[in-house]
Amino acid sequence: MKKNYWVVVCCLLTATWIPAQANEPQILDRVAAIVNDDVVLLSELDTRVNFIRKQWLQKRQGGELPPQSELRKSILDQLILEQLQLQMAQRAGLTIDDTELTQTLESVSERQGLNLSQWRSQLEKSGTSYNLVREQIRNEMLFARLQKRALQERIQITPQEVDQSLSAAIESGTTQGEFQVSHILLAIPEEAKDADWQALEKQAEDIYQQLQKNPEQFAELAKTFSSTKTAERGGDIGWRRAEELPSVFAEQALLLKVGEVAKPIRADSGFHIVQLMKVRGIEKNLVTETQVQHILIKSNEIRSNEESKTLIYDIHRKLKKGADFSTLANIYSDDPISARKGGDLGWVMPGMTVPVFERTMKKTPVGGLSDPFESEFGWHVLEVITRRTEDRSHELRRQAAEERLREQKFAEERESWLLELKRGAYIEIKI
């Protein structure tokens, strides 16, 4: 809850001291720090310090606590940062409602094998205030939401960075399985001049473009153009572990999907062209993808939620009577990107959409039309065009690498952002 500094100061000036007995004043509270137009109270600092000490004594993990003075200084700094984030969240209109908070608390308790009531009782028996923990978790959720909004535009992950991350995994020997790779070498003499290199580069590019159109020609082209001993068997170098592949093209080969051809790689010996033929010993990640189209109706300043609901049900009735989905999506849908494509969202994998959309999509049969449903974006109706099952091991490896990079960059940017937040604020330590 926001505390206006001047109100608090006036209260302290007029009511800091109360008589317990005649001539024996008693202090109520003190300001520990001023943070812009808010304050951190000494009671808040004491409560947090006691909470941290109690948690440490219960768990006895991670060595010794720092000295009391260092602990208080560190926790006061944390409370100042929290106050700054609360102020920013309030200005941005961000909140965590009780329903969302309760769902998170239930998840926390379930991870400990307890229901929410049991977890609350356990906390209180240990002398920990449930309400204190509850509000701390609410704040942590709020800060996470605020930080995501503030930092998402500052974090950029390039395909090259993902490639480098995967390459590092290859070099460290953490890549499992075996790979069947085919290889074409367009060799060049040691005395070759620049013009010879340029001519060979053009030949390599021509072969690569031909393979882009028809990768199944690789063996035939290897027999015709490759200068290696494997040319007679279509360039196939056999099954190899990642670390056993020739270093000149190992990284590029392992970044490919099965059947894909890498761009020509220049080396001292000439140009290499490689194709990843097969993979074994790596668990497949079979994913069911759904090709789906939808119509979204949003509420706005001139259309209430009830009117949006009425409109989506009217559209649903027209679709049931045989109206063309693409035409209605183009006319009515408030999703501008898919509306231009007749509502088509393309191939959708699990986790790509909000939960209610995914649940509705999964229970709708191929060729079927869903009933209208509401998500955080508005009212939807969807139609499932078709489904397929694909091995997405390659994409999932890239996604995992990208997520690792994103987490690393987020942690780095978060520290910089918090420092900027402090530098731009008025902070006065009063103790």
N, C-alpha and C positions, 0 to 999 in steps of 0.2 A: 504494500500500500504506500503511495507517495506521501512523503512528509514534507511540508513546506518549512524551509529553514527558519524563516522569520517567526512563524507561529511557534515553532519549537523553542527558539531562543527566548521569546517573550514569556513562554511558560516557565522556562528555566530561571529567568530573571525574577519572576514573581513567585515561583513555587518550588525552587530548588531545595529550600530548607524547610523542614517541618519539625515541630517539637515532639520528640518522643517523650521527653520529660522536660521540666523547666530547665532552660539554659543548656539543653543537649540537642543541638540540631542534627538532622539526618539527611544525607544527600539522596535525592530520588534517582537522578541519572545525569550523565554528562555527554557532551558531544565529543566523539572520538575523531571525526573528520568532517569537514564541509566539502561537499561534492556538487559543484554548480549551485543550484538553489535548493539542494537537499542535504541531508546529513546522515552520517553513520553514527549511531549511538554506542556508547560504551557498553550498554547492556547487550546489544547485538554482538559486539566483539566478544564479550565474555561468554555468551551463549554458544557461539561458534567454536571458540577455543575449547570449552568444556566438552562440546560434542565430539570434536576431533580427538581429544585426549581419551574420551570414553571409548570411541570406536577403536582406537589403537590398542588400548588395554584389553579389549574383548578379543581382538584378532591376533595381537602380538606378531605382526608381520612387518618385515622390512626394516629391521634394525631398531635403533633408538630414535626417539623424537628429538628434534632440535631443542636447544635451550629455550626456556619460557619466553625470553625477550624476543628471540628470533622467530619463534612460532607466532607470537602476537603480531609482530611486524608483518610477517608473510600473510597471515589471515586478514589483517586490516587492509593490506593491498588488494587481496582477493575481494573483499567486501566493497572496496571502492570501485573496482572493475565491474562488479555486479550492479552496483548502483548506476554507473554510467550506462550499462546496457539496458537496465530497466527504464532509464530516462529515454533512451533512443527508441526502445520498443514502444513506449507509450506515445512518443511523437509519431511513430509509424502506424499506430493503431493496431499493433499486434497483441493478441491475447491467447491464452490457453484456457478453454472452457472446462468446466468440471467433468463433463462426460468424457472428453479426450484424456483428461488427467486420470480419471478413474480407470480407464482402459489400460493406460500405461502402468499404473500401480498394480493392477491385476496381473499384468505380464511380469512385473518384477517379482511379485509374490509367487507366481506359478513357477518361475525359474528356481525358486527355493523349495518347491514341492509343497507349497501352502496356498490356501485361498486367502483372499484379502483380509478377512476377519481374523484368521489365525496369525497372519503376518503382523497385523496391528497389535494383537495381544502379545506376541513375542517381543515386539519393540518396546511396548510399555512395561513388560516384566523386566526388561534389561535396563529400564530407567531412561529410555530414549523417547522423546516426545514424537508421537505419530504425526501430529499437526506440523511440527517443525520439519520432519522428513518430507511430508506431503508438499509443503510449500517450496522446499528446496528443489524437489523434483520438478514442480511446476516451473520454477525459474530456470532450471537446466533445460527443459523443453523449450521455453521461450527464448533463451539465449541461442540454442541450436538453430531455431527458426530464424532469428535475427541474423546470426552469422552466415547462414546459408544465403539469405537474401543479399547481405552486404558483400559477400565474397565471391558469389558465383560468376560475376562478370570479370573478376580479377584472375580467375583460374582458367587457363587455356592448355589443353593437351593436344599436341600435334601427332599425326600418324607416325612421324619420324621418332618421336619420343617413345611411343608404344613399341616400335620396332627395336629400339635400343634396349628397352626393358626386357623384351623377349630374347634378344641376343645375349644379354647378360645372363639370363637363365640358362641359355645354351652353353655359354662359356664356363659357367660354374658347375656344369654337369648335372643340373637338376631336371633337365628334360628327359622324360622317360620314353620307352618304346624304341622301335626300329623303323627305318625309313627306306623306301625303295625310290631311288632317284635316277633319272636318265639325264645324259649330259652330251652336249655338242661343244667341241672346241674348234674354233676357227683360228688356226695357228698362224703366226707371223714370223718371218725370218729375223735373226738378230740384227742384220744390217738394214732393216726396213726404215724408210724415210716417212716423213709426215704424210705425204700423199698416199703411201701404202696403208698407213693406219686409217686414214679417212675412207679409203675404198673398202677396207675390211669392216670398218664400223657401219658403213652403209649396207654391206652384205648382211651383217649381223642383225641390223634393224629390219631389213626386208624379211629375213627368216622369222624373226620375232613376230612381225605383223601377220605373216602367213599362219603362224601357230596360234595367234589370237583368234583367227577366223576358224581354224580347224586344228585343235591341239592333238587330235588323234594321228596327225601326220608326223609326229615327232620322230618315231623310229625310222620312218622312211627318209626324212631329212637328215637324221644323224648318219645313216648309212651313206648318204650322198656327200655330205659336207664335212663331217667330223674327222679330226686328225688323231683321234685316240684309238687305242686297241679295242675299246668297247663299241666302236662304230658298227662292227659287223653284227652285233646283237642289239642294234637300235639305240646305242648309247647307254644301255642299262648297266649301272655299276653294281647292282645287287643290293641286298639288304645291309644296312649299316646303322649302328648307333649314332647319335648326334655327334659325339666326340670323334667318331671314326670317319666322318665325311671330310673331304678335302676342304681345308680352311678357306680357300679362295671363294667358295660358293656355299659353304655350310649354312651361314646365317640366312642368306636369301632363300635357300631351298626350304628351310624349316619354317619360314614365315608364309609359305604358300598353302593354299587349300589343295586337296588331292585333285590332280589333273591340271592344275594351274601351271603356267610357265612364267619364270622370272625374266625381267628385262635383261638384255645383254650386260655381262659384267666384264669390264676391261681388266686385264692382268698383264704381267710381263710377257706371258706366252701367247697372248692374243685375246680373243673374246670368247667367254663361256656363256652358254645358254643352257639352263637346267629346268627340268620339269619334275615335280613331286608326283610319283606314280601311285604309291600306296603307303599306308601307315599301319603298323600292328603293335600290339602290346600297350596301347593307350586306350583307356576306357572311352567308349563313345558316349556322347551326350545327345541322345535323340530327343528332339523337341518337336511338339506338335504346333504347327503354325496355322493361323486362320486368316483367310482373305475375307475381309469384312468391310461393309460400307455402313455409314450411319448418318443420321440427321440430328443436329443439336439445336435446341431452342433455349436461349438464355433469357433470364429476367433482366430488365434494365429500367431506366428512369420512366419510360412510358409504357412498360409492360410488366405487370406484377407476376409473381410466381404462379398464382392461380390461373392467370391468363395464359402463361406459358404452358402450363399443364393442359389447359383446354385445347390450345393450338396443337400440341404434340399428339393428343388423342384424336383430333380431327384429321391430322396427317396420317396417323395409323389406320384410321377407317378408310381413307382413300387408297392406301397401299393394299389393304385387305381386299378392296374391290378391284384391284388390278392396275392401279396407277403406276407409272414408271418411277422407280426409286430415284434414278439419277436426275430426272427432271425436277422432282419435288425437292431433292437435296440442293440442287442449284438455285431453286427459288427461295426456299425457306431456311436452309441450315445457317446457323451462326458460327460455324467452323469454316472460316474463309478458305483455308488451304484445301480441305477435303471437298468443300462445296464446289470448287472449280473443277473437281474431278468426279462430279456426280456422287459425292459422299464417300468415295473409295479411300480407305486407310491403308491399302496395300496388305502385305503379309505382316501379321501381328503375332509376336512371340509372347509367351507368358511373362508377366512383369512389366510389360510396356505400357499398360493402361491402368487406370485406377481400379481398385478391387471390385466395385459393383459392376463396372463395365466388363471386366474379365469374367466374373461369375456368370453374367447374363450371356456373354458370347459363348462360353463353354457349354451352357445348357441348351443353346439354340442349335437345332440340327442344320446340316448343310441344305441350303435353299430355303431355310426357315426365316421367319420374321419374328423378332422379339416383341413382347408387350412394351409399352412405354415405361421407362424407369428414370429415376433421378440420381444424379451424381453431384459432386461439388461444383461441376461446371454448368449444370442446367439439366434440362430434360432431353432424353435420347430415345431414339428407336433405331435398331440395327438389323441388318440382314447379313447372314453368313453365306458367302458365295461358294467357298470350297475350303478344304483342309488338306494338309500334307505333313508328313513326318520327315524331318531332316536331321542329319548329324551336324550339330553346331559346335563341335569340339574346338575348331579353329577360332570361330568368333568368340566363344566363351573364354578361350585362353587370352585373346586380345582384350576382352572386356575386363578380365581379372587384372591384367597388366595395367590397363587404363585406370581401373579403380584404385590400385595401389599407388599409382602416380598422383591421382587426384587427392587421396588421403594425405600423401606426403606434402603436396603443395598447399592443401588446405591448412595443415598444421603450421606451415611456414608463414602463409599469408595471415592466418589468425593472429599470430604473435605480433606481426607488423601492424595489423589493424588495431589491436588492443593498445599498442604503444601510441599509435596516432590518436586514438580515442582519449588517452590520458593527456597527451600533449595539448590537445585542443580544449581541455576542460580546466575549470578553476577548482583546484584541490588544495585544501589547507588542513594539515594534520594538527589536531588540538591536544594530543596527549604525548 
